[in-house]
């Protein structure tokens, strides 16, 4: 249920733009591993499809090996104007973009701004729909009103990130998880902007705030249509030699059964099945202990990986994190 003037239930994650030099590997990873549809649009652009949208993940050639932008879909022009007005009140600069850059994302136009952590964020209303049928190994993916899935973002400024999306999109806290991993205490907060249990999750170290990751996001989630799609994707990714971050397991909060595999650009992709939908009339946020009810055992956390994370975490202390929309 939404209240008058609220954008809750009127927004969802629409697309992800990735910059990478490894387009051939991304094509193999997505089509043969995860089981998505892949269109090779040119030597420099790859598009992943999981439903009728022309683009859900766009991989464009570039050196970053990281997420370059998050695309947020608003229901209509009225919702867009309301969101843009909120950005203006927060003194966030917004640029309207059309032409080739919009076409790359599968939209007519979008409105770009610097989101929390400096991650480029983009609002749009009308996605372009594909003219040809899906061809993929998976039986299907769940999108609809809940959007393409969710992202999890490590941050040293979790309160500011939560406040931003609560202000701009009327996001609601679904629940929180406290996790102890490799001697570090993590606090995770899960935000929903529609029926999906969460569209954005933040992860922050308790006490001294550090960020051990090179990439902007920890993972991107796709919701598979069946359990067979998850187990099939897991077996294919292992057989193809992709680094498995976490084996199959189940989360305590949204009850999703999933695994995590490392993408060619270094951030992880979670392929999951059957998460709960929030009942807005009866839902009560709670705090869970531990990220998993069972499973999700780390499969690639070697001594070298641990040292690398520690070095990056300490290095992050020397760089302030961008805070968007400081009133």
Backbone torsions as a table, in degrees:
resi	resn	phi	psi	omega
1	UNK	NA	142.2	179.0
2	UNK	-121.6	146.4	176.7
3	UNK	-92.3	161.8	-178.0
4	UNK	-59.2	128.6	179.6
5	UNK	86.2	-8.6	-179.2
6	UNK	-81.9	146.3	175.0
7	UNK	-97.3	0.4	176.1
8	UNK	-63.0	132.3	-176.6
9	UNK	81.1	2.3	-178.4
10	UNK	-117.6	10.5	-177.7
11	UNK	-142.2	155.2	176.5
12	UNK	-158.9	165.6	175.2
13	UNK	-75.0	122.8	-173.2
14	UNK	-101.5	-41.6	179.9
15	UNK	-158.0	166.0	176.0
16	UNK	-129.2	132.7	174.6
17	UNK	-106.4	125.0	-178.3
18	UNK	-116.8	138.8	174.9
19	UNK	-107.1	124.3	-174.7
20	UNK	-155.1	152.7	171.3
21	UNK	-95.8	-4.7	-170.2
22	UNK	-105.9	55.2	-175.1
23	UNK	-66.4	-39.0	178.9
24	UNK	-62.6	-41.2	179.5
25	UNK	-68.6	-37.8	176.3
26	UNK	-62.5	-40.0	179.4
27	UNK	-62.5	-44.7	178.6
28	UNK	-65.6	-44.1	-178.7
29	UNK	-60.9	-47.0	-175.5
30	UNK	-74.0	-49.1	-174.4
31	UNK	-75.9	-49.8	-173.7
32	UNK	-87.9	-25.1	-179.7
33	UNK	-93.4	-70.1	-177.9
34	UNK	-69.5	-32.1	179.0
35	UNK	94.3	19.0	178.7
36	UNK	-82.5	167.9	169.5
37	UNK	-78.0	140.9	178.0
38	UNK	-132.3	129.9	172.4
39	UNK	-110.4	123.5	173.8
40	UNK	-90.0	99.9	-172.3
41	UNK	-79.8	-29.3	177.7
42	UNK	-166.0	-177.4	177.3
43	UNK	-65.1	-19.2	-173.6
44	UNK	-115.4	1.6	-176.3
45	UNK	-140.9	132.7	178.3
46	UNK	-126.2	140.1	179.1
47	UNK	-126.3	127.8	175.5
48	UNK	-97.9	133.4	176.2
49	UNK	-120.7	143.2	175.2
50	UNK	-131.8	-3.1	179.4
51	UNK	-157.2	-154.4	-175.5
52	UNK	-72.9	-18.1	-180.0
53	UNK	-63.9	140.2	-179.2
54	UNK	-63.9	-34.5	179.7
55	UNK	-138.8	134.6	169.0
56	UNK	-118.4	-45.2	169.8
57	UNK	-123.8	126.5	177.1
58	UNK	-111.4	125.4	176.8
59	UNK	-109.8	111.5	-178.6
60	UNK	-110.7	142.6	-176.1
61	UNK	-64.6	131.8	179.4
62	UNK	178.1	167.4	-170.6
63	UNK	-85.2	-9.7	-167.4
64	UNK	-67.7	-35.4	-170.8
65	UNK	50.2	58.8	-175.3
66	UNK	-166.5	168.8	172.6
67	UNK	-69.9	129.1	-179.3
68	UNK	-99.7	-23.2	-179.4
69	UNK	-165.5	148.4	170.7
70	UNK	-108.1	130.2	178.3
71	UNK	-104.8	122.2	-178.5
72	UNK	-107.4	123.8	-179.9
73	UNK	-92.2	129.3	173.4
74	UNK	-102.5	150.7	-173.7
75	UNK	-62.3	-40.0	-175.0
76	UNK	-159.7	-179.2	-176.0
77	UNK	-64.6	-34.9	178.5
78	UNK	-62.7	-43.4	177.7
79	UNK	-64.3	-40.7	178.7
80	UNK	-61.0	-48.0	-179.4
81	UNK	-61.4	-37.2	178.9
82	UNK	-65.1	-43.1	179.4
83	UNK	-66.6	-41.0	179.8
84	UNK	-65.4	-37.6	177.4
85	UNK	-63.8	-38.2	177.7
86	UNK	-66.2	-38.1	176.0
87	UNK	-64.3	-40.5	178.5
88	UNK	-62.2	-40.6	178.7
89	UNK	-64.2	-29.3	177.4
90	UNK	-85.6	1.0	-179.9
91	UNK	62.2	37.9	175.6
92	UNK	-95.1	124.1	179.9
93	UNK	-70.3	135.2	-179.2
94	UNK	-127.0	138.0	178.5
95	UNK	-123.3	127.5	175.6
96	UNK	-82.6	133.0	-174.6
97	UNK	-130.0	135.5	174.4
98	UNK	-136.4	-165.2	176.5
99	UNK	75.1	-144.4	-172.4
100	UNK	-62.8	-39.1	-178.3
101	UNK	-67.6	-35.5	175.7
102	UNK	-70.6	-41.9	178.9
103	UNK	-60.8	-36.9	177.2
104	UNK	-56.4	-35.6	-177.5
105	UNK	-89.3	-3.9	-179.9
106	UNK	77.7	32.0	178.6
107	UNK	-135.8	162.9	177.4
108	UNK	-76.0	-40.4	178.3
109	UNK	-159.9	158.8	176.4
110	UNK	-146.6	164.1	-178.5
111	UNK	-116.4	114.2	-170.9
112	UNK	-100.2	141.6	176.3
113	UNK	-155.0	161.6	177.3
114	UNK	-83.0	114.6	-179.6
115	UNK	-88.3	-176.5	177.5
116	UNK	-54.0	144.8	-179.5
117	UNK	70.6	7.3	-179.0
118	UNK	79.5	5.0	179.6
119	UNK	-74.4	122.9	-179.4
120	UNK	-58.5	130.5	179.4
121	UNK	-124.2	147.6	-173.5
122	UNK	-140.6	132.1	175.8
123	UNK	-101.1	141.5	174.4
124	UNK	-149.7	165.8	-178.8
125	UNK	-115.6	-52.2	-170.1
126	UNK	-109.9	105.2	175.2
127	UNK	-77.6	150.9	171.7
128	UNK	-80.6	139.8	179.7
129	UNK	-101.2	145.6	-176.0
130	UNK	-73.8	149.3	-179.2
131	UNK	-97.3	-7.6	-178.6
132	UNK	-123.1	155.5	-173.2
133	UNK	-71.8	154.1	175.9
134	UNK	-68.5	140.1	172.2
135	UNK	-128.7	105.4	-175.5
136	UNK	-153.5	158.7	-179.6
137	UNK	-72.2	-34.3	178.8
138	UNK	-72.3	152.3	178.7
139	UNK	-74.7	-22.3	178.9
140	UNK	162.7	173.4	178.6
141	UNK	-134.9	151.3	-178.3
142	UNK	-96.5	119.5	-178.9
143	UNK	-129.8	-100.4	177.5
144	UNK	62.3	-140.6	-176.1
145	UNK	-63.1	-22.4	-179.7
146	UNK	-83.5	-4.5	179.0
147	UNK	80.0	-168.2	-171.0
148	UNK	-77.8	-14.8	-177.0
149	UNK	150.5	-145.0	177.3
150	UNK	-141.8	165.6	174.7
151	UNK	-126.6	148.4	174.2
152	UNK	-117.7	131.9	-170.8
153	UNK	-126.3	122.0	172.3
154	UNK	-74.8	139.7	-176.2
155	UNK	-150.1	149.5	173.3
156	UNK	-96.5	-3.3	-179.5
157	UNK	-130.3	61.1	-174.6
158	UNK	-64.3	-36.9	-179.7
159	UNK	-62.8	-40.7	179.5
160	UNK	-67.9	-38.7	179.5
161	UNK	-66.1	-43.4	178.2
162	UNK	-63.2	-45.3	-178.9
163	UNK	-60.5	-38.9	-179.1
164	UNK	-61.4	-51.9	-175.8
165	UNK	-74.9	-25.7	172.7
166	UNK	-68.4	-35.7	179.4
167	UNK	-74.8	-42.6	-172.1
168	UNK	-84.2	-41.2	-175.6
169	UNK	-117.6	9.6	-178.8
170	UNK	56.7	37.4	179.1
171	UNK	-62.4	149.6	-179.3
172	UNK	-120.7	141.8	177.0
173	UNK	-76.7	122.2	177.4
174	UNK	-82.7	-49.4	177.1
175	UNK	-173.1	-177.3	-179.9
176	UNK	-134.5	156.3	176.1
177	UNK	-131.1	136.0	171.6
178	UNK	-106.1	126.3	-175.8
179	UNK	-131.8	142.3	175.4
180	UNK	-114.6	114.3	-174.0
181	UNK	-135.0	121.4	177.4
182	UNK	53.7	39.7	178.1
183	UNK	80.5	4.1	-179.2
184	UNK	-114.1	134.3	177.1
185	UNK	-92.3	122.3	-178.7
186	UNK	-110.1	140.0	172.1
187	UNK	-113.8	121.2	-179.4
188	UNK	-114.8	135.2	178.7
189	UNK	-123.8	136.5	-173.4
190	UNK	-115.0	120.3	-176.6
191	UNK	-109.9	134.8	174.7
192	UNK	-113.8	146.9	175.4
193	UNK	-122.3	1.7	179.3
194	UNK	-160.8	-157.1	-176.7
195	UNK	-66.3	-22.6	179.5
196	UNK	-65.0	137.2	-176.9
197	UNK	-51.4	-42.6	171.5
198	UNK	-153.8	141.7	173.7
199	UNK	-105.3	-22.5	178.6
200	UNK	-141.5	133.4	174.4
201	UNK	-124.0	141.4	175.8
202	UNK	-110.8	147.8	177.3
203	UNK	-131.2	127.2	-178.2
204	UNK	-139.0	143.9	175.1
205	UNK	-75.5	143.1	178.9
206	UNK	-81.4	145.6	-178.1
207	UNK	81.2	-120.4	179.0
208	UNK	-70.2	114.3	-176.0
209	UNK	-76.3	121.4	179.2
210	UNK	-134.0	160.6	176.8
211	UNK	-128.2	109.8	-175.6
212	UNK	-86.4	-0.5	-173.3
213	UNK	-102.4	146.3	175.2
214	UNK	-78.1	-36.2	-173.4
215	UNK	-87.4	158.4	-177.9
216	UNK	-64.9	-36.5	-179.6
217	UNK	-115.9	157.8	171.4
218	UNK	-81.6	-48.8	178.6
219	UNK	-155.2	159.9	169.9
220	UNK	-111.8	135.5	179.8
221	UNK	-108.6	136.1	166.3
222	UNK	-113.5	138.6	176.0
223	UNK	-98.6	112.9	-179.3
224	UNK	-76.4	155.5	-177.2
225	UNK	-77.9	-21.8	-176.4
226	UNK	-145.8	159.5	174.6
227	UNK	-62.5	-36.4	177.8
228	UNK	-60.2	-33.5	177.6
229	UNK	-65.1	-36.2	179.2
230	UNK	-71.5	-50.4	-179.1
231	UNK	-65.3	-37.2	177.4
232	UNK	-65.1	-43.1	177.7
233	UNK	-63.6	-39.7	178.4
234	UNK	-61.4	-47.5	-179.1
235	UNK	-66.2	-40.1	179.7
236	UNK	-65.7	-44.8	-178.7
237	UNK	-63.1	-39.9	177.3
238	UNK	-65.2	-43.7	-178.7
239	UNK	-64.6	-34.9	179.7
240	UNK	-78.6	-7.9	174.5
241	UNK	91.3	14.3	178.9
242	UNK	-76.8	143.4	-177.1
243	UNK	-67.5	121.5	-179.0
244	UNK	-92.1	114.0	-179.4
245	UNK	-72.8	-46.1	179.8
246	UNK	-142.5	131.8	176.9
247	UNK	-68.8	-178.9	-176.9
248	UNK	-65.2	135.8	178.8
249	UNK	-161.3	-174.9	-178.2
250	UNK	-134.3	134.4	-180.0
251	UNK	-81.0	149.8	-179.3
252	UNK	-80.1	-23.1	-173.3
253	UNK	-90.8	-56.3	-179.6
254	UNK	-95.1	-3.8	176.6
255	UNK	64.9	15.7	179.5
256	UNK	-71.1	137.1	174.3
257	UNK	-97.8	125.9	-169.2
258	UNK	-159.1	171.9	167.8
259	UNK	-136.7	165.2	-179.1
260	UNK	-124.1	127.8	178.8
261	UNK	-125.6	145.6	-177.7
262	UNK	-81.2	125.7	179.8
263	UNK	-75.2	166.2	177.3
264	UNK	-60.2	-19.1	179.1
265	UNK	-96.5	-1.2	172.7
266	UNK	105.6	-28.7	173.7
267	UNK	-79.0	164.1	-175.4
268	UNK	-95.9	155.8	172.1
269	UNK	-119.4	127.9	176.2
270	UNK	-101.0	124.9	174.2
271	UNK	-108.1	116.6	-172.7
272	UNK	-131.2	172.4	-176.7
273	UNK	-144.9	138.8	167.4
274	UNK	62.8	45.6	171.8
275	UNK	-71.4	154.6	178.6
276	UNK	-71.0	157.4	169.3
277	UNK	-104.3	138.8	-174.9
278	UNK	-75.6	132.0	171.9
279	UNK	-89.5	103.7	-172.4
280	UNK	-62.5	-27.4	-177.7
281	UNK	-75.5	-26.4	-172.2
282	UNK	-123.3	-2.9	-174.0
283	UNK	-70.2	135.4	175.1
284	UNK	-126.9	120.1	178.1
285	UNK	-60.9	145.1	178.8
286	UNK	-141.9	172.6	178.4
287	UNK	-113.8	125.0	179.2
288	UNK	-103.8	149.9	176.6
289	UNK	-102.2	112.3	179.4
290	UNK	94.5	143.5	-174.5
291	UNK	-78.5	-16.6	-175.3
292	UNK	-136.1	141.7	169.5
293	UNK	-71.5	-39.2	176.9
294	UNK	-159.7	158.1	175.5
295	UNK	71.5	-149.1	-174.3
296	UNK	56.9	36.0	-178.6
297	UNK	-69.2	131.7	178.1
298	UNK	-60.6	135.2	-178.9
299	UNK	-118.6	-5.1	-177.6
300	UNK	-134.1	17.5	-176.8
301	UNK	-87.2	74.2	-179.2
302	UNK	-78.7	170.1	177.2
303	UNK	-59.7	-39.0	178.9
304	UNK	-64.2	-41.3	179.0
305	UNK	-65.2	-38.7	178.8
306	UNK	-63.5	-42.9	179.2
307	UNK	-64.1	-41.8	179.1
308	UNK	-61.0	-41.2	178.6
309	UNK	-66.2	-39.2	179.2
310	UNK	-64.1	-43.1	179.4
311	UNK	-62.3	-44.7	179.5
312	UNK	-66.3	-37.8	179.5
313	UNK	-62.0	-45.6	179.4
314	UNK	-66.5	-38.1	178.7
315	UNK	-64.7	-31.4	-178.9
316	UNK	-65.6	-21.6	-179.6
317	UNK	-67.1	-19.6	-178.3
318	UNK	-89.3	-5.5	-176.0
319	UNK	-122.7	118.6	176.6
320	UNK	-67.1	146.2	178.5
321	UNK	-92.6	135.3	-179.2
322	UNK	-64.7	131.7	176.9
323	UNK	-111.1	118.7	-177.8
324	UNK	-87.0	143.1	169.3
325	UNK	66.2	50.0	176.3
326	UNK	-79.8	114.7	-176.9
327	UNK	-77.5	NA	NA
